[in-house]
Amino acid sequence: MRLKASIGILAAAMVLTLSACEQRKKDEGMDGSKGMGAAETGCCQHAENACAGDVSKSQCDQMTGKFHKDHMCRTDTGKCTRK
């Protein structure tokens, strides 16, 4: 039972990470100010055991999560950790 729950959490985290990456690509494609400095990215902790990595603060806000600058998402734990 715990294994199924863990796999489900990891799958959800991966889906959210991939969708955040796709949204970021779209946002960067529409942003004409790339040369003026890219948005800082980090990790978004959007549930107790679910995070999304390499996202901007605004993307994290859309996920109603807590943004952690200079952190990465550990898919094995679902937690944001320092790079």
Phi and psi restraints in degrees (range 20) as a CNS / XPLOR table:
assign (resid 1 and name C) (resid 2 and name N)
       (resid 2 and name CA) (resid 2 and name C) 1.0 -66.3 20.0 2
assign (resid 2 and name N) (resid 2 and name CA)
       (resid 2 and name C) (resid 3 and name N) 1.0 -35.5 20.0 2
assign (resid 2 and name C) (resid 3 and name N)
       (resid 3 and name CA) (resid 3 and name C) 1.0 -64.1 20.0 2
assign (resid 3 and name N) (resid 3 and name CA)
       (resid 3 and name C) (resid 4 and name N) 1.0 -43.2 20.0 2
assign (resid 3 and name C) (resid 4 and name N)
       (resid 4 and name CA) (resid 4 and name C) 1.0 -62.9 20.0 2
assign (resid 4 and name N) (resid 4 and name CA)
       (resid 4 and name C) (resid 5 and name N) 1.0 -41.3 20.0 2
assign (resid 4 and name C) (resid 5 and name N)
       (resid 5 and name CA) (resid 5 and name C) 1.0 -64.7 20.0 2
assign (resid 5 and name N) (resid 5 and name CA)
       (resid 5 and name C) (resid 6 and name N) 1.0 -41.8 20.0 2
assign (resid 5 and name C) (resid 6 and name N)
       (resid 6 and name CA) (resid 6 and name C) 1.0 -64.1 20.0 2
assign (resid 6 and name N) (resid 6 and name CA)
       (resid 6 and name C) (resid 7 and name N) 1.0 -42.5 20.0 2
assign (resid 6 and name C) (resid 7 and name N)
       (resid 7 and name CA) (resid 7 and name C) 1.0 -64.3 20.0 2
assign (resid 7 and name N) (resid 7 and name CA)
       (resid 7 and name C) (resid 8 and name N) 1.0 -40.0 20.0 2
assign (resid 7 and name C) (resid 8 and name N)
       (resid 8 and name CA) (resid 8 and name C) 1.0 -62.9 20.0 2
assign (resid 8 and name N) (resid 8 and name CA)
       (resid 8 and name C) (resid 9 and name N) 1.0 -42.1 20.0 2
assign (resid 8 and name C) (resid 9 and name N)
       (resid 9 and name CA) (resid 9 and name C) 1.0 -64.8 20.0 2
assign (resid 9 and name N) (resid 9 and name CA)
       (resid 9 and name C) (resid 10 and name N) 1.0 -44.4 20.0 2
assign (resid 9 and name C) (resid 10 and name N)
       (resid 10 and name CA) (resid 10 and name C) 1.0 -63.3 20.0 2
assign (resid 10 and name N) (resid 10 and name CA)
       (resid 10 and name C) (resid 11 and name N) 1.0 -40.6 20.0 2
assign (resid 10 and name C) (resid 11 and name N)
       (resid 11 and name CA) (resid 11 and name C) 1.0 -63.3 20.0 2
assign (resid 11 and name N) (resid 11 and name CA)
       (resid 11 and name C) (resid 12 and name N) 1.0 -42.9 20.0 2
assign (resid 11 and name C) (resid 12 and name N)
       (resid 12 and name CA) (resid 12 and name C) 1.0 -63.7 20.0 2
assign (resid 12 and name N) (resid 12 and name CA)
       (resid 12 and name C) (resid 13 and name N) 1.0 -41.2 20.0 2
assign (resid 12 and name C) (resid 13 and name N)
       (resid 13 and name CA) (resid 13 and name C) 1.0 -63.3 20.0 2
assign (resid 13 and name N) (resid 13 and name CA)
       (resid 13 and name C) (resid 14 and name N) 1.0 -40.6 20.0 2
assign (resid 13 and name C) (resid 14 and name N)
       (resid 14 and name CA) (resid 14 and name C) 1.0 -66.5 20.0 2
assign (resid 14 and name N) (resid 14 and name CA)
       (resid 14 and name C) (resid 15 and name N) 1.0 -41.3 20.0 2
assign (resid 14 and name C) (resid 15 and name N)
       (resid 15 and name CA) (resid 15 and name C) 1.0 -62.4 20.0 2
assign (resid 15 and name N) (resid 15 and name CA)
       (resid 15 and name C) (resid 16 and name N) 1.0 -44.6 20.0 2
assign (resid 15 and name C) (resid 16 and name N)
       (resid 16 and name CA) (resid 16 and name C) 1.0 -65.6 20.0 2
assign (resid 16 and name N) (resid 16 and name CA)
       (resid 16 and name C) (resid 17 and name N) 1.0 -38.4 20.0 2
assign (resid 16 and name C) (resid 17 and name N)
       (resid 17 and name CA) (resid 17 and name C) 1.0 -64.2 20.0 2
assign (resid 17 and name N) (resid 17 and name CA)
       (resid 17 and name C) (resid 18 and name N) 1.0 -45.4 20.0 2
assign (resid 17 and name C) (resid 18 and name N)
       (resid 18 and name CA) (resid 18 and name C) 1.0 -64.8 20.0 2
assign (resid 18 and name N) (resid 18 and name CA)
       (resid 18 and name C) (resid 19 and name N) 1.0 -41.0 20.0 2
assign (resid 18 and name C) (resid 19 and name N)
       (resid 19 and name CA) (resid 19 and name C) 1.0 -68.0 20.0 2
assign (resid 19 and name N) (resid 19 and name CA)
       (resid 19 and name C) (resid 20 and name N) 1.0 -35.1 20.0 2
assign (resid 19 and name C) (resid 20 and name N)
       (resid 20 and name CA) (resid 20 and name C) 1.0 -65.5 20.0 2
assign (resid 20 and name N) (resid 20 and name CA)
       (resid 20 and name C) (resid 21 and name N) 1.0 -38.5 20.0 2
assign (resid 20 and name C) (resid 21 and name N)
       (resid 21 and name CA) (resid 21 and name C) 1.0 -65.7 20.0 2
assign (resid 21 and name N) (resid 21 and name CA)
       (resid 21 and name C) (resid 22 and name N) 1.0 -41.5 20.0 2
assign (resid 21 and name C) (resid 22 and name N)
       (resid 22 and name CA) (resid 22 and name C) 1.0 -63.9 20.0 2
assign (resid 22 and name N) (resid 22 and name CA)
       (resid 22 and name C) (resid 23 and name N) 1.0 -43.0 20.0 2
assign (resid 22 and name C) (resid 23 and name N)
       (resid 23 and name CA) (resid 23 and name C) 1.0 -63.8 20.0 2
assign (resid 23 and name N) (resid 23 and name CA)
       (resid 23 and name C) (resid 24 and name N) 1.0 -38.9 20.0 2
assign (resid 23 and name C) (resid 24 and name N)
       (resid 24 and name CA) (resid 24 and name C) 1.0 -62.6 20.0 2
assign (resid 24 and name N) (resid 24 and name CA)
       (resid 24 and name C) (resid 25 and name N) 1.0 -42.4 20.0 2
assign (resid 24 and name C) (resid 25 and name N)
       (resid 25 and name CA) (resid 25 and name C) 1.0 -60.2 20.0 2
assign (resid 25 and name N) (resid 25 and name CA)
       (resid 25 and name C) (resid 26 and name N) 1.0 -42.3 20.0 2
assign (resid 25 and name C) (resid 26 and name N)
       (resid 26 and name CA) (resid 26 and name C) 1.0 -64.4 20.0 2
assign (resid 26 and name N) (resid 26 and name CA)
       (resid 26 and name C) (resid 27 and name N) 1.0 -45.3 20.0 2
assign (resid 26 and name C) (resid 27 and name N)
       (resid 27 and name CA) (resid 27 and name C) 1.0 -61.7 20.0 2
assign (resid 27 and name N) (resid 27 and name CA)
       (resid 27 and name C) (resid 28 and name N) 1.0 -42.8 20.0 2
assign (resid 27 and name C) (resid 28 and name N)
       (resid 28 and name CA) (resid 28 and name C) 1.0 -67.7 20.0 2
assign (resid 28 and name N) (resid 28 and name CA)
       (resid 28 and name C) (resid 29 and name N) 1.0 -32.7 20.0 2
assign (resid 28 and name C) (resid 29 and name N)
       (resid 29 and name CA) (resid 29 and name C) 1.0 -66.7 20.0 2
assign (resid 29 and name N) (resid 29 and name CA)
       (resid 29 and name C) (resid 30 and name N) 1.0 -31.4 20.0 2
assign (resid 29 and name C) (resid 30 and name N)
       (resid 30 and name CA) (resid 30 and name C) 1.0 -90.5 20.0 2
assign (resid 30 and name N) (resid 30 and name CA)
       (resid 30 and name C) (resid 31 and name N) 1.0 -14.8 20.0 2
assign (resid 30 and name C) (resid 31 and name N)
       (resid 31 and name CA) (resid 31 and name C) 1.0 -85.3 20.0 2
assign (resid 31 and name N) (resid 31 and name CA)
       (resid 31 and name C) (resid 32 and name N) 1.0 114.1 20.0 2
assign (resid 31 and name C) (resid 32 and name N)
       (resid 32 and name CA) (resid 32 and name C) 1.0 -83.2 20.0 2
assign (resid 32 and name N) (resid 32 and name CA)
       (resid 32 and name C) (resid 33 and name N) 1.0 -2.1 20.0 2
assign (resid 32 and name C) (resid 33 and name N)
       (resid 33 and name CA) (resid 33 and name C) 1.0 -104.1 20.0 2
assign (resid 33 and name N) (resid 33 and name CA)
       (resid 33 and name C) (resid 34 and name N) 1.0 29.3 20.0 2
assign (resid 33 and name C) (resid 34 and name N)
       (resid 34 and name CA) (resid 34 and name C) 1.0 -56.9 20.0 2
assign (resid 34 and name N) (resid 34 and name CA)
       (resid 34 and name C) (resid 35 and name N) 1.0 -41.1 20.0 2
assign (resid 34 and name C) (resid 35 and name N)
       (resid 35 and name CA) (resid 35 and name C) 1.0 -68.3 20.0 2
assign (resid 35 and name N) (resid 35 and name CA)
       (resid 35 and name C) (resid 36 and name N) 1.0 -14.9 20.0 2
assign (resid 35 and name C) (resid 36 and name N)
       (resid 36 and name CA) (resid 36 and name C) 1.0 -90.1 20.0 2
assign (resid 36 and name N) (resid 36 and name CA)
       (resid 36 and name C) (resid 37 and name N) 1.0 9.3 20.0 2
assign (resid 36 and name C) (resid 37 and name N)
       (resid 37 and name CA) (resid 37 and name C) 1.0 115.4 20.0 2
assign (resid 37 and name N) (resid 37 and name CA)
       (resid 37 and name C) (resid 38 and name N) 1.0 122.5 20.0 2
assign (resid 37 and name C) (resid 38 and name N)
       (resid 38 and name CA) (resid 38 and name C) 1.0 -80.2 20.0 2
assign (resid 38 and name N) (resid 38 and name CA)
       (resid 38 and name C) (resid 39 and name N) 1.0 154.9 20.0 2
assign (resid 38 and name C) (resid 39 and name N)
       (resid 39 and name CA) (resid 39 and name C) 1.0 -65.9 20.0 2
assign (resid 39 and name N) (resid 39 and name CA)
       (resid 39 and name C) (resid 40 and name N) 1.0 141.9 20.0 2
assign (resid 39 and name C) (resid 40 and name N)
       (resid 40 and name CA) (resid 40 and name C) 1.0 -70.2 20.0 2
assign (resid 40 and name N) (resid 40 and name CA)
       (resid 40 and name C) (resid 41 and name N) 1.0 142.5 20.0 2
assign (resid 40 and name C) (resid 41 and name N)
       (resid 41 and name CA) (resid 41 and name C) 1.0 -118.1 20.0 2
assign (resid 41 and name N) (resid 41 and name CA)
       (resid 41 and name C) (resid 42 and name N) 1.0 163.5 20.0 2
assign (resid 41 and name C) (resid 42 and name N)
       (resid 42 and name CA) (resid 42 and name C) 1.0 -168.5 20.0 2
assign (resid 42 and name N) (resid 42 and name CA)
       (resid 42 and name C) (resid 43 and name N) 1.0 -147.3 20.0 2
assign (resid 42 and name C) (resid 43 and name N)
       (resid 43 and name CA) (resid 43 and name C) 1.0 -114.7 20.0 2
assign (resid 43 and name N) (resid 43 and name CA)
       (resid 43 and name C) (resid 44 and name N) 1.0 144.4 20.0 2
assign (resid 43 and name C) (resid 44 and name N)
       (resid 44 and name CA) (resid 44 and name C) 1.0 -116.5 20.0 2
assign (resid 44 and name N) (resid 44 and name CA)
       (resid 44 and name C) (resid 45 and name N) 1.0 114.7 20.0 2
assign (resid 44 and name C) (resid 45 and name N)
       (resid 45 and name CA) (resid 45 and name C) 1.0 -91.2 20.0 2
assign (resid 45 and name N) (resid 45 and name CA)
       (resid 45 and name C) (resid 46 and name N) 1.0 102.1 20.0 2
assign (resid 45 and name C) (resid 46 and name N)
       (resid 46 and name CA) (resid 46 and name C) 1.0 -106.3 20.0 2
assign (resid 46 and name N) (resid 46 and name CA)
       (resid 46 and name C) (resid 47 and name N) 1.0 -0.6 20.0 2
assign (resid 46 and name C) (resid 47 and name N)
       (resid 47 and name CA) (resid 47 and name C) 1.0 -158.6 20.0 2
assign (resid 47 and name N) (resid 47 and name CA)
       (resid 47 and name C) (resid 48 and name N) 1.0 170.2 20.0 2
assign (resid 47 and name C) (resid 48 and name N)
       (resid 48 and name CA) (resid 48 and name C) 1.0 -56.0 20.0 2
assign (resid 48 and name N) (resid 48 and name CA)
       (resid 48 and name C) (resid 49 and name N) 1.0 -42.3 20.0 2
assign (resid 48 and name C) (resid 49 and name N)
       (resid 49 and name CA) (resid 49 and name C) 1.0 -124.1 20.0 2
assign (resid 49 and name N) (resid 49 and name CA)
       (resid 49 and name C) (resid 50 and name N) 1.0 36.0 20.0 2
assign (resid 49 and name C) (resid 50 and name N)
       (resid 50 and name CA) (resid 50 and name C) 1.0 -144.4 20.0 2
assign (resid 50 and name N) (resid 50 and name CA)
       (resid 50 and name C) (resid 51 and name N) 1.0 130.2 20.0 2
assign (resid 50 and name C) (resid 51 and name N)
       (resid 51 and name CA) (resid 51 and name C) 1.0 -141.1 20.0 2
assign (resid 51 and name N) (resid 51 and name CA)
       (resid 51 and name C) (resid 52 and name N) 1.0 167.1 20.0 2
assign (resid 51 and name C) (resid 52 and name N)
       (resid 52 and name CA) (resid 52 and name C) 1.0 -130.5 20.0 2
assign (resid 52 and name N) (resid 52 and name CA)
       (resid 52 and name C) (resid 53 and name N) 1.0 134.1 20.0 2
assign (resid 52 and name C) (resid 53 and name N)
       (resid 53 and name CA) (resid 53 and name C) 1.0 -104.8 20.0 2
assign (resid 53 and name N) (resid 53 and name CA)
       (resid 53 and name C) (resid 54 and name N) 1.0 160.5 20.0 2
assign (resid 53 and name C) (resid 54 and name N)
       (resid 54 and name CA) (resid 54 and name C) 1.0 57.0 20.0 2
assign (resid 54 and name N) (resid 54 and name CA)
       (resid 54 and name C) (resid 55 and name N) 1.0 48.5 20.0 2
assign (resid 54 and name C) (resid 55 and name N)
       (resid 55 and name CA) (resid 55 and name C) 1.0 -120.2 20.0 2
assign (resid 55 and name N) (resid 55 and name CA)
       (resid 55 and name C) (resid 56 and name N) 1.0 157.1 20.0 2
assign (resid 55 and name C) (resid 56 and name N)
       (resid 56 and name CA) (resid 56 and name C) 1.0 -84.8 20.0 2
assign (resid 56 and name N) (resid 56 and name CA)
       (resid 56 and name C) (resid 57 and name N) 1.0 168.1 20.0 2
assign (resid 56 and name C) (resid 57 and name N)
       (resid 57 and name CA) (resid 57 and name C) 1.0 -63.0 20.0 2
assign (resid 57 and name N) (resid 57 and name CA)
       (resid 57 and name C) (resid 58 and name N) 1.0 -39.2 20.0 2
assign (resid 57 and name C) (resid 58 and name N)
       (resid 58 and name CA) (resid 58 and name C) 1.0 -66.3 20.0 2
assign (resid 58 and name N) (resid 58 and name CA)
       (resid 58 and name C) (resid 59 and name N) 1.0 -35.7 20.0 2
assign (resid 58 and name C) (resid 59 and name N)
       (resid 59 and name CA) (resid 59 and name C) 1.0 -66.4 20.0 2
assign (resid 59 and name N) (resid 59 and name CA)
       (resid 59 and name C) (resid 60 and name N) 1.0 -39.1 20.0 2
assign (resid 59 and name C) (resid 60 and name N)
       (resid 60 and name CA) (resid 60 and name C) 1.0 -65.7 20.0 2
assign (resid 60 and name N) (resid 60 and name CA)
       (resid 60 and name C) (resid 61 and name N) 1.0 -39.7 20.0 2
assign (resid 60 and name C) (resid 61 and name N)
       (resid 61 and name CA) (resid 61 and name C) 1.0 -59.5 20.0 2
assign (resid 61 and name N) (resid 61 and name CA)
       (resid 61 and name C) (resid 62 and name N) 1.0 -38.6 20.0 2
assign (resid 61 and name C) (resid 62 and name N)
       (resid 62 and name CA) (resid 62 and name C) 1.0 -65.1 20.0 2
assign (resid 62 and name N) (resid 62 and name CA)
       (resid 62 and name C) (resid 63 and name N) 1.0 -28.9 20.0 2
assign (resid 62 and name C) (resid 63 and name N)
       (resid 63 and name CA) (resid 63 and name C) 1.0 -87.5 20.0 2
assign (resid 63 and name N) (resid 63 and name CA)
       (resid 63 and name C) (resid 64 and name N) 1.0 1.6 20.0 2
assign (resid 63 and name C) (resid 64 and name N)
       (resid 64 and name CA) (resid 64 and name C) 1.0 51.7 20.0 2
assign (resid 64 and name N) (resid 64 and name CA)
       (resid 64 and name C) (resid 65 and name N) 1.0 47.3 20.0 2
assign (resid 64 and name C) (resid 65 and name N)
       (resid 65 and name CA) (resid 65 and name C) 1.0 -115.0 20.0 2
assign (resid 65 and name N) (resid 65 and name CA)
       (resid 65 and name C) (resid 66 and name N) 1.0 -177.7 20.0 2
assign (resid 65 and name C) (resid 66 and name N)
       (resid 66 and name CA) (resid 66 and name C) 1.0 -103.8 20.0 2
assign (resid 66 and name N) (resid 66 and name CA)
       (resid 66 and name C) (resid 67 and name N) 1.0 123.1 20.0 2
assign (resid 66 and name C) (resid 67 and name N)
       (resid 67 and name CA) (resid 67 and name C) 1.0 -84.7 20.0 2
assign (resid 67 and name N) (resid 67 and name CA)
       (resid 67 and name C) (resid 68 and name N) 1.0 133.9 20.0 2
assign (resid 67 and name C) (resid 68 and name N)
       (resid 68 and name CA) (resid 68 and name C) 1.0 -123.3 20.0 2
assign (resid 68 and name N) (resid 68 and name CA)
       (resid 68 and name C) (resid 69 and name N) 1.0 104.7 20.0 2
assign (resid 68 and name C) (resid 69 and name N)
       (resid 69 and name CA) (resid 69 and name C) 1.0 -64.9 20.0 2
assign (resid 69 and name N) (resid 69 and name CA)
       (resid 69 and name C) (resid 70 and name N) 1.0 142.9 20.0 2
assign (resid 69 and name C) (resid 70 and name N)
       (resid 70 and name CA) (resid 70 and name C) 1.0 59.6 20.0 2
assign (resid 70 and name N) (resid 70 and name CA)
       (resid 70 and name C) (resid 71 and name N) 1.0 30.4 20.0 2
assign (resid 70 and name C) (resid 71 and name N)
       (resid 71 and name CA) (resid 71 and name C) 1.0 -118.2 20.0 2
assign (resid 71 and name N) (resid 71 and name CA)
       (resid 71 and name C) (resid 72 and name N) 1.0 163.9 20.0 2
assign (resid 71 and name C) (resid 72 and name N)
       (resid 72 and name CA) (resid 72 and name C) 1.0 -126.5 20.0 2
assign (resid 72 and name N) (resid 72 and name CA)
       (resid 72 and name C) (resid 73 and name N) 1.0 160.9 20.0 2
assign (resid 72 and name C) (resid 73 and name N)
       (resid 73 and name CA) (resid 73 and name C) 1.0 -93.8 20.0 2
assign (resid 73 and name N) (resid 73 and name CA)
       (resid 73 and name C) (resid 74 and name N) 1.0 123.5 20.0 2
assign (resid 73 and name C) (resid 74 and name N)
       (resid 74 and name CA) (resid 74 and name C) 1.0 -91.8 20.0 2
assign (resid 74 and name N) (resid 74 and name CA)
       (resid 74 and name C) (resid 75 and name N) 1.0 111.5 20.0 2
assign (resid 74 and name C) (resid 75 and name N)
       (resid 75 and name CA) (resid 75 and name C) 1.0 -69.7 20.0 2
assign (resid 75 and name N) (resid 75 and name CA)
       (resid 75 and name C) (resid 76 and name N) 1.0 -22.1 20.0 2
assign (resid 75 and name C) (resid 76 and name N)
       (resid 76 and name CA) (resid 76 and name C) 1.0 -74.0 20.0 2
assign (resid 76 and name N) (resid 76 and name CA)
       (resid 76 and name C) (resid 77 and name N) 1.0 -27.8 20.0 2
assign (resid 76 and name C) (resid 77 and name N)
       (resid 77 and name CA) (resid 77 and name C) 1.0 -111.7 20.0 2
assign (resid 77 and name N) (resid 77 and name CA)
       (resid 77 and name C) (resid 78 and name N) 1.0 -20.9 20.0 2
assign (resid 77 and name C) (resid 78 and name N)
       (resid 78 and name CA) (resid 78 and name C) 1.0 74.5 20.0 2
assign (resid 78 and name N) (resid 78 and name CA)
       (resid 78 and name C) (resid 79 and name N) 1.0 22.8 20.0 2
assign (resid 78 and name C) (resid 79 and name N)
       (resid 79 and name CA) (resid 79 and name C) 1.0 -120.7 20.0 2
assign (resid 79 and name N) (resid 79 and name CA)
       (resid 79 and name C) (resid 80 and name N) 1.0 149.9 20.0 2
assign (resid 79 and name C) (resid 80 and name N)
       (resid 80 and name CA) (resid 80 and name C) 1.0 -79.9 20.0 2
assign (resid 80 and name N) (resid 80 and name CA)
       (resid 80 and name C) (resid 81 and name N) 1.0 134.5 20.0 2
assign (resid 80 and name C) (resid 81 and name N)
       (resid 81 and name CA) (resid 81 and name C) 1.0 -137.7 20.0 2
assign (resid 81 and name N) (resid 81 and name CA)
       (resid 81 and name C) (resid 82 and name N) 1.0 157.7 20.0 2
assign (resid 81 and name C) (resid 82 and name N)
       (resid 82 and name CA) (resid 82 and name C) 1.0 -61.1 20.0 2
assign (resid 82 and name N) (resid 82 and name CA)
       (resid 82 and name C) (resid 83 and name N) 1.0 144.9 20.0 2
